Amino acid sequence: MALSDQLSKLADRAKELEDRAAAAKTKKKADLERDVKDARDSAQAQAESLRQSAEERKDKLSKWWDKLQREWNQQMESIRKAFDKDRSQHDAKKAQRAAESADEDAEFAIEYAYAAIEEAAYAVLDAELAHMEADELANAVPAN
């Protein structure tokens, strides 16, 4: 898939998520709980897919990207466990704090995703430039 197509797919997914977040405010609790489970399953599946993709391309990906991907997965698992622990407590004040913490985590996740998109934009443009430079060198007349 072309890099520009991948970016379009990313934009479409962001729009879908925006629509789902808006719709969540009007859902019944049981429906929202199901959506949360589905979203978690999807996120975990995507993380596993990314891990497998990175493993297959290990010789091509930088060690930095590999390390970042592993650290991201570990951090997300830690956050999910903390969410589950907070939700299991039945104290109203603790539940309110857990909700506020979930808001803050969601806000940061969005900021992090935005930064990742900026990094993706840079990487796509840099890849195009690298191809252009490679083509120029391939088409250059050797000076003798």
C-alpha atoms as an extended CHARMM CRD file, in Angstrom:
* protein
*
       144  EXT
         1         1  MET       CA              0.0000000000        0.0000000000        0.0000000000  PROA      1               0.0000000000
         2         2  ALA       CA              1.3600000000        3.4150000000       -0.9570000000  PROA      2               0.0000000000
         3         3  LEU       CA              2.3160000000        5.7330000000        1.8710000000  PROA      3               0.0000000000
         4         4  SER       CA             -0.2880000000        8.2920000000        0.7730000000  PROA      4               0.0000000000
         5         5  ASP       CA             -2.9540000000        5.5510000000        0.8850000000  PROA      5               0.0000000000
         6         6  GLN       CA             -1.8660000000        4.6170000000        4.3910000000  PROA      6               0.0000000000
         7         7  LEU       CA             -2.2180000000        8.2440000000        5.4630000000  PROA      7               0.0000000000
         8         8  SER       CA             -5.7210000000        8.3850000000        3.9530000000  PROA      8               0.0000000000
         9         9  LYS       CA             -6.6130000000        5.2140000000        5.8420000000  PROA      9               0.0000000000
        10        10  LEU       CA             -5.3030000000        6.8240000000        9.0380000000  PROA      10              0.0000000000
        11        11  ALA       CA             -7.4130000000        9.9530000000        8.4570000000  PROA      11              0.0000000000
        12        12  ASP       CA            -10.5040000000        7.8210000000        7.8350000000  PROA      12              0.0000000000
        13        13  ARG       CA             -9.8760000000        5.9140000000       11.0690000000  PROA      13              0.0000000000
        14        14  ALA       CA             -9.4820000000        9.1460000000       13.0350000000  PROA      14              0.0000000000
        15        15  LYS       CA            -12.8480000000       10.3260000000       11.6980000000  PROA      15              0.0000000000
        16        16  GLU       CA            -14.4670000000        7.0220000000       12.6700000000  PROA      16              0.0000000000
        17        17  LEU       CA            -13.0900000000        7.3760000000       16.1960000000  PROA      17              0.0000000000
        18        18  GLU       CA            -14.3170000000       10.9540000000       16.4290000000  PROA      18              0.0000000000
        19        19  ASP       CA            -17.8280000000        9.8060000000       15.4600000000  PROA      19              0.0000000000
        20        20  ARG       CA            -17.7370000000        6.8970000000       17.9360000000  PROA      20              0.0000000000
        21        21  ALA       CA            -16.6100000000        9.1610000000       20.7650000000  PROA      21              0.0000000000
        22        22  ALA       CA            -19.4530000000       11.5870000000       20.0700000000  PROA      22              0.0000000000
        23        23  ALA       CA            -21.9850000000        8.7460000000       19.9020000000  PROA      23              0.0000000000
        24        24  ALA       CA            -20.7060000000        7.2560000000       23.1750000000  PROA      24              0.0000000000
        25        25  LYS       CA            -22.3190000000       10.0680000000       25.1570000000  PROA      25              0.0000000000
        26        26  THR       CA            -25.8010000000        8.8620000000       24.1960000000  PROA      26              0.0000000000
        27        27  LYS       CA            -25.2840000000        5.1000000000       24.6090000000  PROA      27              0.0000000000
        28        28  LYS       CA            -26.5760000000        2.8720000000       27.3490000000  PROA      28              0.0000000000
        29        29  LYS       CA            -23.9750000000        1.6470000000       29.8130000000  PROA      29              0.0000000000
        30        30  ALA       CA            -24.1030000000       -1.9800000000       28.6160000000  PROA      30              0.0000000000
        31        31  ASP       CA            -23.6160000000       -0.8880000000       25.0050000000  PROA      31              0.0000000000
        32        32  LEU       CA            -20.7190000000        1.3580000000       25.9730000000  PROA      32              0.0000000000
        33        33  GLU       CA            -19.1240000000       -1.4210000000       28.0320000000  PROA      33              0.0000000000
        34        34  ARG       CA            -19.2990000000       -3.6620000000       24.9400000000  PROA      34              0.0000000000
        35        35  ASP       CA            -17.7770000000       -0.8810000000       22.8180000000  PROA      35              0.0000000000
        36        36  VAL       CA            -14.9640000000       -0.4440000000       25.3560000000  PROA      36              0.0000000000
        37        37  LYS       CA            -14.2420000000       -4.1850000000       25.2940000000  PROA      37              0.0000000000
        38        38  ASP       CA            -14.2860000000       -4.2120000000       21.4960000000  PROA      38              0.0000000000
        39        39  ALA       CA            -11.9860000000       -1.1750000000       21.3580000000  PROA      39              0.0000000000
        40        40  ARG       CA             -9.5750000000       -2.7840000000       23.8080000000  PROA      40              0.0000000000
        41        41  ASP       CA             -9.5790000000       -6.0330000000       21.8140000000  PROA      41              0.0000000000
        42        42  SER       CA             -8.9880000000       -4.0630000000       18.6160000000  PROA      42              0.0000000000
        43        43  ALA       CA             -6.1450000000       -2.0810000000       20.1820000000  PROA      43              0.0000000000
        44        44  GLN       CA             -4.5280000000       -5.2690000000       21.4510000000  PROA      44              0.0000000000
        45        45  ALA       CA             -4.9200000000       -6.9320000000       18.0590000000  PROA      45              0.0000000000
        46        46  GLN       CA             -3.3890000000       -3.9020000000       16.3580000000  PROA      46              0.0000000000
        47        47  ALA       CA             -0.4910000000       -3.9440000000       18.8190000000  PROA      47              0.0000000000
        48        48  GLU       CA              0.0700000000       -7.6410000000       18.0910000000  PROA      48              0.0000000000
        49        49  SER       CA             -0.1210000000       -7.0220000000       14.3590000000  PROA      49              0.0000000000
        50        50  LEU       CA              2.3870000000       -4.2010000000       14.7100000000  PROA      50              0.0000000000
        51        51  ARG       CA              4.6610000000       -6.4420000000       16.7800000000  PROA      51              0.0000000000
        52        52  GLN       CA              4.5120000000       -9.1640000000       14.1210000000  PROA      52              0.0000000000
        53        53  SER       CA              5.1060000000       -6.6650000000       11.3380000000  PROA      53              0.0000000000
        54        54  ALA       CA              8.0900000000       -5.2430000000       13.1780000000  PROA      54              0.0000000000
        55        55  GLU       CA              9.4340000000       -8.7460000000       13.7660000000  PROA      55              0.0000000000
        56        56  GLU       CA              9.1540000000       -9.5640000000       10.0600000000  PROA      56              0.0000000000
        57        57  ARG       CA             10.9430000000       -6.3510000000        9.1090000000  PROA      57              0.0000000000
        58        58  LYS       CA             13.4030000000       -6.3110000000       12.0010000000  PROA      58              0.0000000000
        59        59  ASP       CA             16.3850000000       -6.0440000000        9.6950000000  PROA      59              0.0000000000
        60        60  LYS       CA             14.8220000000       -2.9940000000        8.0050000000  PROA      60              0.0000000000
        61        61  LEU       CA             13.4130000000       -1.1040000000       10.9940000000  PROA      61              0.0000000000
        62        62  SER       CA             15.6520000000        0.9530000000       13.1830000000  PROA      62              0.0000000000
        63        63  LYS       CA             16.3150000000       -0.2990000000       16.6870000000  PROA      63              0.0000000000
        64        64  TRP       CA             14.7030000000        2.9070000000       17.9400000000  PROA      64              0.0000000000
        65        65  TRP       CA             11.3330000000        2.0320000000       16.3490000000  PROA      65              0.0000000000
        66        66  ASP       CA             11.5370000000       -1.5320000000       17.6650000000  PROA      66              0.0000000000
        67        67  LYS       CA             12.2630000000       -0.3250000000       21.1950000000  PROA      67              0.0000000000
        68        68  LEU       CA              9.4910000000        2.2830000000       21.0060000000  PROA      68              0.0000000000
        69        69  GLN       CA              6.9660000000       -0.3280000000       19.8920000000  PROA      69              0.0000000000
        70        70  ARG       CA              7.8680000000       -2.6870000000       22.7510000000  PROA      70              0.0000000000
        71        71  GLU       CA              7.7730000000        0.1010000000       25.3350000000  PROA      71              0.0000000000
        72        72  TRP       CA              4.4140000000        1.3220000000       23.9970000000  PROA      72              0.0000000000
        73        73  ASN       CA              2.8840000000       -2.1590000000       24.3350000000  PROA      73              0.0000000000
        74        74  GLN       CA              4.1960000000       -2.5160000000       27.8780000000  PROA      74              0.0000000000
        75        75  GLN       CA              2.8740000000        0.9090000000       28.8660000000  PROA      75              0.0000000000
        76        76  MET       CA             -0.5650000000        0.2650000000       27.3790000000  PROA      76              0.0000000000
        77        77  GLU       CA             -0.8200000000       -3.0340000000       29.2340000000  PROA      77              0.0000000000
        78        78  SER       CA              0.1110000000       -1.3010000000       32.4900000000  PROA      78              0.0000000000
        79        79  ILE       CA             -2.4910000000        1.4240000000       31.9270000000  PROA      79              0.0000000000
        80        80  ARG       CA             -5.2020000000       -1.1330000000       31.1170000000  PROA      80              0.0000000000
        81        81  LYS       CA             -4.4710000000       -3.0480000000       34.3060000000  PROA      81              0.0000000000
        82        82  ALA       CA             -4.6720000000        0.1670000000       36.3300000000  PROA      82              0.0000000000
        83        83  PHE       CA             -8.0090000000        1.0300000000       34.6750000000  PROA      83              0.0000000000
        84        84  ASP       CA             -9.3870000000       -2.3930000000       35.5340000000  PROA      84              0.0000000000
        85        85  LYS       CA             -8.2340000000       -2.0780000000       39.1460000000  PROA      85              0.0000000000
        86        86  ASP       CA             -9.7450000000        1.4040000000       39.5310000000  PROA      86              0.0000000000
        87        87  ARG       CA            -13.0680000000        0.2900000000       38.0470000000  PROA      87              0.0000000000
        88        88  SER       CA            -13.3420000000       -2.6270000000       40.4320000000  PROA      88              0.0000000000
        89        89  GLN       CA            -13.5460000000       -0.2840000000       43.4290000000  PROA      89              0.0000000000
        90        90  HSD       CA            -17.0400000000        0.7490000000       44.4900000000  PROA      90              0.0000000000
        91        91  ASP       CA            -16.3040000000        4.0010000000       46.3290000000  PROA      91              0.0000000000
        92        92  ALA       CA            -17.9290000000        7.0520000000       44.6850000000  PROA      92              0.0000000000
        93        93  LYS       CA            -14.9460000000        9.3480000000       45.2860000000  PROA      93              0.0000000000
        94        94  LYS       CA            -12.5020000000        6.7620000000       43.9830000000  PROA      94              0.0000000000
        95        95  ALA       CA            -14.7380000000        6.1740000000       40.9790000000  PROA      95              0.0000000000
        96        96  GLN       CA            -14.7930000000        9.9130000000       40.2540000000  PROA      96              0.0000000000
        97        97  ARG       CA            -10.9950000000       10.0940000000       40.5150000000  PROA      97              0.0000000000
        98        98  ALA       CA            -10.7180000000        7.0700000000       38.2260000000  PROA      98              0.0000000000
        99        99  ALA       CA            -12.9990000000        8.7940000000       35.7010000000  PROA      99              0.0000000000
       100       100  GLU       CA            -10.9120000000       11.9770000000       35.8500000000  PROA      100             0.0000000000
       101       101  SER       CA             -7.7430000000        9.9400000000       35.4560000000  PROA      101             0.0000000000
       102       102  ALA       CA             -9.2860000000        8.1570000000       32.4680000000  PROA      102             0.0000000000
       103       103  ASP       CA            -10.0600000000       11.5820000000       30.9390000000  PROA      103             0.0000000000
       104       104  GLU       CA             -6.4610000000       12.6800000000       31.4200000000  PROA      104             0.0000000000
       105       105  ASP       CA             -5.1400000000        9.4340000000       29.9580000000  PROA      105             0.0000000000
       106       106  ALA       CA             -7.4510000000        9.7430000000       26.9540000000  PROA      106             0.0000000000
       107       107  GLU       CA             -6.3410000000       13.3480000000       26.4170000000  PROA      107             0.0000000000
       108       108  PHE       CA             -2.6940000000       12.3370000000       26.5420000000  PROA      108             0.0000000000
       109       109  ALA       CA             -3.3030000000        9.3640000000       24.2370000000  PROA      109             0.0000000000
       110       110  ILE       CA             -4.8230000000       11.7630000000       21.7000000000  PROA      110             0.0000000000
       111       111  GLU       CA             -1.8580000000       14.1280000000       22.0430000000  PROA      111             0.0000000000
       112       112  TYR       CA              0.5120000000       11.1890000000       21.6500000000  PROA      112             0.0000000000
       113       113  ALA       CA             -1.3550000000        9.9880000000       18.5630000000  PROA      113             0.0000000000
       114       114  TYR       CA             -1.1780000000       13.5000000000       17.1120000000  PROA      114             0.0000000000
       115       115  ALA       CA              2.5720000000       13.5410000000       17.6740000000  PROA      115             0.0000000000
       116       116  ALA       CA              2.8000000000       10.1050000000       16.0500000000  PROA      116             0.0000000000
       117       117  ILE       CA              0.9010000000       11.4460000000       13.0360000000  PROA      117             0.0000000000
       118       118  GLU       CA              3.3360000000       14.3550000000       12.7930000000  PROA      118             0.0000000000
       119       119  GLU       CA              6.2010000000       11.8620000000       12.9320000000  PROA      119             0.0000000000
       120       120  ALA       CA              4.4850000000        9.7800000000       10.2370000000  PROA      120             0.0000000000
       121       121  ALA       CA              4.1370000000       12.8750000000        8.0420000000  PROA      121             0.0000000000
       122       122  TYR       CA              7.8370000000       13.5660000000        8.4240000000  PROA      122             0.0000000000
       123       123  ALA       CA              8.7170000000        9.9200000000        7.6990000000  PROA      123             0.0000000000
       124       124  VAL       CA              6.5450000000        9.8360000000        4.5620000000  PROA      124             0.0000000000
       125       125  LEU       CA              8.0380000000       13.0490000000        3.2020000000  PROA      125             0.0000000000
       126       126  ASP       CA             11.5450000000       11.9380000000        4.1150000000  PROA      126             0.0000000000
       127       127  ALA       CA             10.9630000000        8.6150000000        2.3180000000  PROA      127             0.0000000000
       128       128  GLU       CA              9.8010000000       10.4580000000       -0.8100000000  PROA      128             0.0000000000
       129       129  LEU       CA             12.8840000000       12.6750000000       -0.6740000000  PROA      129             0.0000000000
       130       130  ALA       CA             15.1260000000        9.6220000000       -0.2690000000  PROA      130             0.0000000000
       131       131  HSD       CA             13.5270000000        8.0390000000       -3.3570000000  PROA      131             0.0000000000
       132       132  MET       CA             14.0080000000       11.2660000000       -5.3280000000  PROA      132             0.0000000000
       133       133  GLU       CA             17.6590000000       11.4680000000       -4.3350000000  PROA      133             0.0000000000
       134       134  ALA       CA             18.2000000000        7.7870000000       -5.1820000000  PROA      134             0.0000000000
       135       135  ASP       CA             16.6060000000        8.3180000000       -8.6110000000  PROA      135             0.0000000000
       136       136  GLU       CA             18.7830000000       11.3780000000       -9.2350000000  PROA      136             0.0000000000
       137       137  LEU       CA             21.9070000000        9.4090000000       -8.3810000000  PROA      137             0.0000000000
       138       138  ALA       CA             20.8020000000        6.4740000000      -10.5270000000  PROA      138             0.0000000000
       139       139  ASN       CA             20.1890000000        8.7890000000      -13.4860000000  PROA      139             0.0000000000
       140       140  ALA       CA             23.3110000000       10.8770000000      -13.0330000000  PROA      140             0.0000000000
       141       141  VAL       CA             25.9550000000       10.6710000000      -15.6840000000  PROA      141             0.0000000000
       142       142  PRO       CA             29.2320000000        9.5370000000      -14.1170000000  PROA      142             0.0000000000
       143       143  ALA       CA             31.9170000000       12.2050000000      -14.3880000000  PROA      143             0.0000000000
       144       144  ASN       CA             35.1480000000       10.8080000000      -15.8620000000  PROA      144             0.0000000000
